[in-house]
Amino acid sequence: MAESFGVALLGAGRMGMEHARTLLGIVEARVLAVADPNLEAAEAARSLLRAERAYPEPLEALGHPGVEAVVIATPTETHARYIQAAAEAGKAIFCEKPVAKELGETRRVLEVVEHKGVPFQIGFQRRYDPAYLEAKRRIEAGEIGPVEQFIAVMRDPAPAPLDYLKTSGGIFVDQAIHDIDCARYLVGEVEAVHAWGAVRVDPRIGEIGDVDTTNLSLRFANGALGVIQNSRRAVYGYDVRTEVFGAKGKLVMDATPKTPLWRYGQGVQADHYHFFMDRFKEAYRLELTAFFQALREGRPPSPGPKDALEALRVALAATQSLKEGRVVRLEEVV
């Protein structure tokens, strides 16, 4: 088995540069090519990584000599095309979520991945956060007994730019999907959902047909119940918390101070993570490290194609529930 793999990094924006910095420290990865339509950004990433070449067209980078794996951090609407091209070229694939915004397109592309037999990992980074990993281990060990309730909260510090939100797929596909993946990871498959949504942050979000404040109720196939709350605004910074409650107790993955320091004086003060890339920085490093370790050891990376497909199915069921004002069973979303 290979000790290291030639890599093409597609996308040199915010997320692409985060992955570039991580790739620098992964001994199993040798970045040979970087691609971004913004050639200045591509060159910056190429220089950081000491890659051989920067390309303005991501598909060209797939053909760079020696490339065996691809890390895709391009805009959402391009993911499906690049995944398919990489699979057809026989490259191992790591891609940021989602594969696509539609279930049919996602299924079609993942069928190509599976037909070609290439390794594939979707970027649900929380599965590699130390707190979530430990919670998973303890749940599987039976420490809290059968799970009865799941609660998740995620609020961004401020809405993304309106131009982005117009093409994001909506709050459930764009934002809540991370909590949805956590629900599947920690509790199990979702059987039905009921969504409520409102425009409480920015009326322009309502004008584009979306909402910015949501409550999503889940019923799991194993009988547990869940609630996911999301908002596009938290004035104090990124707010993410998850709780799994069982017959013998509960586990809480809570928002902690960025610096493990509390100041006591005129009240109690601590600092706070401002955004998800800050809070989950270690998880981003660990997920990409795990991808290349899986390649080296010849085992399937995780989370894989099924996780990409089923998390999107729940998000689309939530979107349908919001529009139709009713409970939607997952079997309806095909």
N, C-alpha and C positions, 0 to 999 in steps of 0.2 A: 504494500500500500504506500501511497505517496506520503512523503514527510511534509511537503508544502505544495501549495496550489497557486497557479497563475490566476490573477484576478483582474476583472474589469469592473471599475466602479462607475455606475451610470447615475449621474446626478451629482452636482457639486454645490447645491444650495445648502440651506441650514441643516437638513438631516444628512445630506451627503457628506458635508464636512465633519459632522459628528461621527459618522461611520469611518471617515478617513482617519481621524485621530485614533479611533479604536484599532483600525487595521494596522497602524504603525506598530502596535504592541503584540500582534498575533503572529507567532513564529510560523504557523501553518499557512499564512497568506503572504503572497508576493504580488503587490499591485503593479501590473504591467501597463494598464491603460486606464485613463479617466475620460469621461465624456459628459459634455453639457453644451446646450446651444449657446450659453454664455461662455464663450471661449476664454475670457479673462478668468472666470471662476474655475473653469476646467484646468487652466494653467496653474492657478494657485494651488489646487488640490494635487496636481501632478508634481509640482515642486515640493510640496510637503511630503508626499509619498515617495519621491524620487522615481516615479513611474517613467516608462520609456516614452509615452506619447499621450497627448491630449487630443481628443476628437470633438468636433462640434456636433456630430451625429452619433447618438448612442449605438445604433445598429452597426456602425462601422467598427466600434470598439470590440464588438463580439468577435470580429474576424481577426483581431490582433494576434500575432503568433504567440502561442504558449498560453492563451487564456483558457482556463478550465472551469472557472466559476465566475458568477456575476453577482454583484450586490446592487440592487435596484432601489434608488432613492429619488426617482423622478416624480413629476406631478402624477396624481392619481389616474387621470384619464389615459396615461401612456403605459401603465403597468401591464395590462393584458397583452398589448402588442409586444413589449419587450420580453415578457415571460415566455410567450409563444416562440418568439425568435430564438431565445436562449435555449429553450427545450429542444427545438428542432435542430439546433447546432450542437446538442449534447452537453450543454454546460450545466453544472450545478447552480441552483438559484436560491438566493436570499432576496426577498422582496418586502418592502414596507407594505402595510395594510392600506387599502384592500386590494385584492386582485383586480376587481372591477366593481362598479356600483350596481350592476344587475346580476341576478342569480344565473340567468342563462349564459351570459358571457363568462362569468366566473367558472361555471361548470364546464363550458366548452374548452377554455384554456387549460384548466386543471386536467381534463381528459387527455390533452396533448402531453402535459407533463408526465402523467402516469403511463401513457402509451410509450413514450420515449424512455421511461425508466430513470429519469434524472432526479437527483435529490432536490427537495424543495422545502424551504422554511419560510413561513409568513411572520412578519414582524410584530408579534404581540409580546412586547418586551417585558410586561409585568410578570410573566411566568418565570422570568429569571431574576426578579427582584428577590433579595435574600429573605424578606419577610413573607412574601407569597410562596416561595419555595418551601420554607419551613412550615407554613400553614398547611400546604398540600401534604407534606410528610406526616404531620400530626393528625390530619383528618384521616388519611389512609391507615394510620396506626390505630385508629379508633379512640383517640384521646378525648374527643368531645361527643362520642357516640353518634348515632344516626343524625344527620343534619336535618334541622327543621326549618331554619330561616337563613336567608342570605340578604345582606343589606350593603349597598354600595353607593357612595357619593363621589361625584367628580364635578368640580366647577373650575373652569378656566379663569384666569385673571381678567380677561377682556375678550370680546368677540374677535375672531379672525377678520381680516379685511373682507368687505362685502363682495368683491370680485371673486374671492376664494369661496365664500359661502354659497354663491350662486351655483357653483359647480361641484360642491362637496358631497352631494347625495343626501343632505339633510342631517340633522343633529344625531339621529340614531346610527346612521352609517358612518358618519365622520367622527363623532365624539363618544357616544355611548357604547360603541362596538368594543372598546377596551374593557369596559365593565361587563359587557355581555360575555366576552371571552373568559374573563375571570370567573363569572358565574358557571360557565361550562367546565372550566378547569377545576374549580374547587368543589362544585356540587354535582354536576352532571347535566345531561341533556335537558333542554327546555321543551315543554310540551305545549304551552299556550302563553299568550301575553295580552295585556291590556294597557294601553298608553294614554296618558293625558299630557297635553302640552299647552303652553301659553306664550305670548310675547310680552315679556316684562322688562326686557333690557333695552332693545332698540327696535322701534317700529319698522325700520327699513327691513329687518329680518322677516317680519311678517309680510311685507310687500313682495318679497321674493318667494313666498309660499312656504316658509320654514317657521319654526318656533325657536325660542332661546331658553326655555325653562320647561323641564319635563319630569314627570314621574312615570316610571314603567314598572308594572306589576308582572311577576313571572310565576308560572306554575311549572315545577320540574316534573319529569317523568317518574322520579322516585318518591313523589309526594311532597317534597319540600316546597316552600313558598319563598319568593324573593321580591325585593324592591330596589330599583336603581333610580337615583335622582341625579339629574344633570342640569347645569346652568352654564351659560356663556360668560358669566361675570361673577367674580369674587374680588372685591376691592382690596382685600388683604393678601392676595396672591393665590397660587395654585392650591386647590383644596381637594384632596383625594383620601378617602377612607373606605375600608371594607371590613365587614363583620360577618363571620359565619357562626351561627348559633346551633348548638346541638343538645341532645338529651343530657349530656354530662357537663356542659359548659359552653364556652364560646372562645373564638379566636378573633383578635382585632388587629388589623393592619392599619395603623393610624397615621395621621399627619404629625410628623415630629419636627422639632426645630432643625433648621439647616445646620446650625452649630450646636453641639450638645452642651449648651450653656444657658442658664436661666439667671436673670438679674432681679434681685429682690431689693426693693427700696420703696419708691413711690409706686406701689403696685408691683406686679410681676411682669417681666418683659423677656421675650426671646425673639430670635429672628425666624424667618419663614421662607420656604422654597417659593420662588416666584413663578416657575413654569415647569411643565412636565419634563423637559429635557434636563433640568436641574435635579428634580426629585428622583428621576429614574436613570440618572447618568450611569450608575453601576450596572443597572439592568441592561442598558444598551450595550455596554461592554461585554457582559456575560452572555447575552444572546448570540452575538456575532462570534464570540470565542467558541461557544457550544456548536455553532454551525460548522466551523472548520474542524473542530475536534471530531464531530460526527463523520465528516468527509474522510478524515484521516483513518478513522477506525472502521469505515465501511458500513455504518449503520444509518438508518433514516433520521434526518434532523427532525426536531419538534419545536413548536407546533407545525403540523404539516398541512397537506391539501384539505383533509376533512375539516380541520379546525378553521381554515380560511372560509370554506363553504358554509359551515353550520353557523358560525358567528354572524356572517352576512345574512343568512336566512332569518335569524332571530331579529336582526336590525330591520330587515325589510318587513317582517311581521309586525314589528312595533310601528313602523311608518304607516302600514296599512291600517292598523288599529286606530292610530291617531286620526287618520283621514275619515274612517268609517264609524268611529265612535263605538267600537264593540270589541269583545274578546276575539282574538285571532289565534287559531290553532296552527302549529308549525306545519302540519301536513297540508294546509291550504296554500302554502307558499312554495310554488314549484317553478 
